[in-house]
Amino acid sequence: MSLVTLSHVCSHLQNASKARLGLTSVPSTNMILTLSLALQSSGFLQSVTRGGLVPPRLSTLSTYEPEPVTQENISTRRLWLGMKYWNNEPVLREMKMVSKPTKRIWMDVEGLGRLVKGREAGFVRGLTRPGECVFVSTDRGILEARECVERKVGGMLLCRVY
């Protein structure tokens, strides 16, 4: 798992939402795909679509069939993410890394419970803003911190979104 690539995706999504883009693309990796699907299920993204270098049409996004993956086009695969806006304001306002490539932050269930309740856990600030989420990489995939507390699993903190 490359946290460098993930930090590039975090800054790219933050910049795309500030620039009011409707559709943006990021590299297609399994980790970025699972994080994008977690962002979509949390309500920060409108759509997640696999594709190539050419973006899919917005009118056919729900029925879009990507071209099959072959050895020739595997390096050009992209994830096309539909950004979400509410009352002309971006839903995803800020996305910051919690773990850095040089300092990974792991947390158990008790620490995640304190974090979800708004208290500081270790060096990490609690969730105090409305709609704020922390995504955690666990052995069950990438989950939101509240879901980790419910399932009683800990893991590495990836990013904070609000």
ABEGO torsion letter per residue (X at the ends): XBAAAAAAAAAAAAAAAAAGBABBBBBBBAAAAAAAAAAAAAGABABBBBBBABBBBAAAAAABBBBBBBAAAAAABBBBBBBBBBGGBBABABBBBABBAABBBBBBAAAAAAAAAGBBBEABBBBABBGBBBBBBBAAEBBBAAAAAAAGBBEBBABBBX
